[in-house]
Amino acid sequence: MYFPTSAARQLLTVPALPDITPEPVLCFEASPRKSLFCLLTRSSLTVWRVRPSAPLAHISRSETSLIEHGDNTAVTWSPDGSRIVIQTTMSYLILVTVDYVPDASAYQPSHMGPNVQRNFLPGPGEGTLLQSLSLALEGVICAEGQVLSVSPRKNYIIFSTSSPPAVQRIPWPVYDESEIEEQTARRSLMGHDTWILNDHELPWLVYPDVTVTKILHSISGVETWITSDGRAYFVRLQENRNSGNVSELDEEETDKSSTPNLANGTSRPSTDSSGSQSHYHWEGTCIHNFDVPRWVQKQRSTDDGSGLSSSTYIEPRRAVAIDVNTRFSLVAIGTESGSIEFTSFPTQDEPTPTPKVVEIPNPYNRSSGSVTAMEWSSDGYVLAVGWTHWLGNIQFQDTFMHAVENLFWAPGNFELVFVLPTIPKSHAMIIEPDGQVFVLPFAKSATTCQHSPDNTRYAFLQMDDRALVYRGAEQPDMSVINPESDVWQHIKIPQSYLATNWPIKYSALSSLVHYSSTSGRWKIFSSIAQEQAFTVKGGLLWFHHVLIACSGNFQIRLYSRDMELSNLNVLHREVLMSPVIILSLVDNSLLVYTADNMLSHYLIIPTADTIKLHLCGSITFDGIIALPSAVRALSWMIPNAQKRLGDPVDDLAVATVLMVVGGQLVLLRPRKSGTQEVNYDMQIFADRIEFCWIHLRGIGALENSLWGYDGQNMRVWLNALAIESSGSADEPSSVKESVSIPLDFYPLSVLMDKGIIIGAEHEAATRMNLSFVMFRHATSSHLFLHHVLRYHLESGQVKEAVTLAKHYQHLVFFAHALEILLHTVVESESTVDSEYPSTSTSPESGTLAAVIEFLDHFDASLDVVVGCARKTEMTRWKRLFSIVGNPHALFETCLASKRLKTAGSYLLVLHNLEQLDENNKDAVRLLNCAVKAQDWQLCRELLRFLHSIDDTGKALRHALSETSLVVQKGVVVP
């Protein structure tokens, strides 16, 4: 769903200031909004703007400060972006304030004439002024113990230490007395709290004799720890029940809706450094655990405390990096061995989920080393990972291909920014200090922003400055399956608009137009003030020529494609009580799901002069959907009787609702109780579904089918959405998965009328004569027809398979799909026969017979059988032709029906089965037929065949003598 494009750009990180000594970048950190990032060197700090990429402020520490407090080692931002905390080698925390100077630019552009200005147009996001920043040293905090990790919060700083092994908390410094008065209700936050890592303070630790090496706190409120023994924990700071009337934690810690449940999370209150009782304690659960070998456990138990051991054990599953994906309820853990493990959020009533190890592609067959950094994109669809080394010592200007120290996704997830590690001079690869930061552009599917039916019906990619629309469905059949075909239409976004409105957040593709196809121009707001005041939040949809947009101020607005974009031309404005999570359009019904867990149904009613929305009803999903923000896809199915005769007000009470909640594909079936209250029976089709396709108007048996992609396979539920024939409501689990299609590329769309899954995969071109790496995405395709046909035939549904196949028999590659079907069944049967040699009939025997019966309904059956036989080992032929029939009889059938080329293919089969006589009469008969039909190409092939089976030439001379190709003075072959 994410594909790197073009080439990475390299940033010159040494500020252009006098008397600046170039120093290597130790680390970098993105601001909470990802619009800024800071670079840390041994003695300096530089704040950069992401777009345009330019330094805004720089501060250097004096030599006295370096001697007294130590060199810089790490840096973090405060949640509001107003402070930066620098960690030093001597366990000091240096506080730096970030002051934003309004209406002031960090750079003064030189004056250029109008003619020259046209050659220097601003790029995406470069139209606004570079706001000036001011960095100032606020103070230095001397921490108690060796600081390992720092995690700033809204009202305090949390950090971990190794001596003593503890987690500590200190408040931010307060200078204004009014601020102190405002925080009198937060007296518990004003003290210095310390929690020692032992069985008493933190009893939920698997191994208490550890230190916390990393403290990570996400914007959603989920906090994770990595301990020195390589285990990872979900943690939460809780208020003690016996603390009396004390202040509550700030909203970061009390946001229970985004924090996972903690199992086994019991703890006792700890004691602060001043000796008074702390009002808070830590609760936690281990989310990444492993078994240590017995000899290591024995060595630890007999350790004399000297720290010396005969051998050092390095646990390959030791956690070194972690990141949380709240949208899919996933946790990604990077290990010492370089592998990536995925695990679901733990729940209180169930054991810790079993992790799933992801296979990391290794095209260069080199060890990747340990994981150094990882980060999910803001939409949760992609995980970026960095390793200690990748390509070894191959020389590239793009040195990020060798190793990555840290990384983050830029706003909009169109760019990935990473910094390289500082490599010693003794290493074969030298990285210059001025150039350790790279920015790699990406293209992504539009469904990552908005999972609407139109965006999933067509392959639709977004880039930084353009949209890519797949047009292969409108081209001939062979162009669809040809990866070299030019099937992508590039639609540039207006430069003047994108310069001040970057990045693009939502994209909606209409089934009619995506922009003015007649003029090739976009339509934007006529008023810049109205344009800047309108923020889309919740989604965009097209209803014929009407654009439906959700604004950030809880409104749904309707605009006409034929009218100017303006507040005066709003066709309809619907005010809501809560922000919109997702929009969905089914026929003329608009489904609106809001943050208050409410689903509202609006009917789109065109009138003579305008178009409006009519609210038909609303229903709450409280008790069904725990986290409304996790809903990523929405649709519903209405019974046909309700569509024809029912009142739209009652649609919600009878509709079957389909949702993608986190990574789960969920179907909600309505059931009325005795009090006429609507309850829902929930069926979870699958977990870890990234996105799905809903085909309510498919072809044949594919109508009402449901398609979902889980990262490896395309999973299909046939007739899953046919609520008329789904059985009684008492059996909601009757729908089962029908087909699973493995894919080696990322699918983007299902072309139902062509029987093809369309997708893309990225390619990286690395050449010895190029100092950089070129990235591009290539179009891929996969036939799904034979998978669905096999499902029907294995179920004994030959009639249904024939009905479905007749919809596709006009395609150029239809015979090829049938050949793949037959070949797959023959190969699977031979595999089963090898596993069950003692049985006379394998479990697949019935399927092969059903396939042959199915093929007899199509004219291409003879070509399919012989094509499959020629691509299959001869050991399978006996079983194949025992069901198909004698190949000699099939040869005679081809001659009788004038299928001479197919008969020629059967000649090879007859020869290999030794069913040709000594005089090759069948070959001579076919040669005579080819001469009469003047098929000279077939004649050449037959003569070549006769020469190949008899080196003496006797068979060739005999065949020529029996045909009209021989004249008195020689052989005449046209």
Number of C-alpha atoms within 10 A of each C-alpha: 21 21 21 22 19 15 17 21 15 18 15 17 20 19 16 9 8 6 6 11 10 13 17 22 24 21 23 26 22 24 22 16 13 16 15 21 23 22 24 21 21 19 19 17 23 20 24 22 19 19 19 17 16 18 25 21 18 18 15 14 14 10 12 9 13 16 10 10 20 18 22 25 17 22 26 22 24 19 20 12 18 14 22 26 23 22 24 21 16 19 22 23 24 19 21 21 17 19 14 13 12 9 9 13 15 16 13 9 8 6 8 10 8 8 8 10 11 10 8 9 13 17 18 22 22 17 19 13 16 20 15 17 20 16 20 15 15 14 11 15 15 12 16 17 17 18 27 21 21 26 21 24 19 14 17 17 17 17 22 29 22 19 12 15 21 22 23 22 22 19 18 16 13 11 8 8 9 9 10 14 10 9 16 12 13 17 12 18 24 18 17 16 24 22 24 20 22 17 15 14 20 22 19 21 22 16 14 18 13 18 23 24 20 21 22 18 20 16 12 17 19 22 23 24 23 23 22 18 19 22 23 27 23 24 22 23 14 17 19 17 10 9 13 9 8 15 16 17 17 13 10 19 19 16 13 14 13 20 20 19 19 21 20 15 19 14 20 15 21 22 18 18 15 11 9 11 13 22 22 23 19 22 22 25 24 22 23 23 17 11 8 11 10 9 10 13 12 10 13 13 9 9 12 10 8 6 7 9 12 6 8 8 11 10 16 14 22 24 27 24 25 25 21 26 24 26 20 24 20 19 21 23 26 25 22 20 19 24 20 23 20 18 19 21 20 21 15 13 10 8 9 18 14 12 17 12 13 11 9 10 7 11 7 10 9 11 15 21 17 21 26 23 21 23 21 20 19 18 16 18 19 16 15 14 20 28 25 18 22 20 19 15 13 13 17 19 14 18 26 26 19 21 24 24 23 22 25 24 21 23 20 18 23 23 22 19 21 25 26 27 22 19 15 10 9 7 9 12 16 14 19 15 19 16 20 26 24 20 23 19 20 22 24 22 24 26 27 23 22 25 23 27 24 20 25 21 18 22 26 24 24 25 25 22 20 17 21 20 18 20 15 22 18 10 11 11 14 13 15 24 19 14 14 11 13 13 19 16 13 14 18 15 18 15 17 14 17 20 19 17 17 18 19 20 18 19 22 23 22 19 15 11 13 15 15 12 10 7 7 9 13 13 13 13 15 12 12 11 9 13 16 11 12 15 14 17 20 23 23 22 25 23 18 12 14 18 17 23 23 28 20 15 17 18 20 23 21 24 22 19 16 10 12 15 18 14 15 7 12 16 19 14 16 14 12 14 11 15 19 26 22 25 26 23 23 15 9 12 20 22 20 23 28 23 16 17 22 19 21 18 24 21 19 17 12 11 8 5 6 12 17 17 20 14 16 16 16 16 14 14 15 12 8 14 15 14 18 21 21 19 23 26 25 23 20 23 21 19 15 11 9 14 12 9 8 12 10 18 14 12 20 21 21 17 19 22 19 21 19 27 25 25 21 23 21 20 23 19 23 19 18 12 9 7 6 9 10 15 15 17 16 16 18 15 20 16 15 19 23 21 23 24 22 20 20 18 11 13 18 14 17 19 18 21 21 22 21 22 23 16 17 15 18 20 21 23 19 22 20 24 24 17 18 12 9 15 12 10 14 10 11 16 14 13 16 12 15 17 20 19 15 13 16 14 20 23 25 28 21 23 19 19 12 20 22 18 22 24 22 22 17 16 14 14 10 13 11 9 7 12 13 19 17 17 20 17 18 14 23 20 23 18 20 20 21 21 18 22 25 24 17 23 23 19 12 15 15 19 12 15 21 19 13 19 24 13 14 19 16 11 16 13 17 19 20 18 22 27 23 18 21 25 21 16 19 24 14 14 22 17 13 16 18 12 11 13 10 9 10 8 13 18 13 18 20 15 22 26 18 20 26 18 16 21 21 13 12 15 11 17 18 20 21 22 23 23 20 21 22 14 10 14 10 14 9 14 17 12 15 21 14 11 15 19 11 13 20 17 11 19 24 16 15 20 19 11 9 15 15 20 18 21 26 25 16 26 24 15 21 18 13 11 13 9 14 17 11 7 13 17 14 20 21 22 14 24 28 19 18 21 17 11 12 12 14 15 11 19 21 14 14 21 18 12 17 20 16 13 13 11 10 10 13 14 22 22 14 15 24 19 14 14 15 15 17 15 11 5 6 8 12 10 11 10
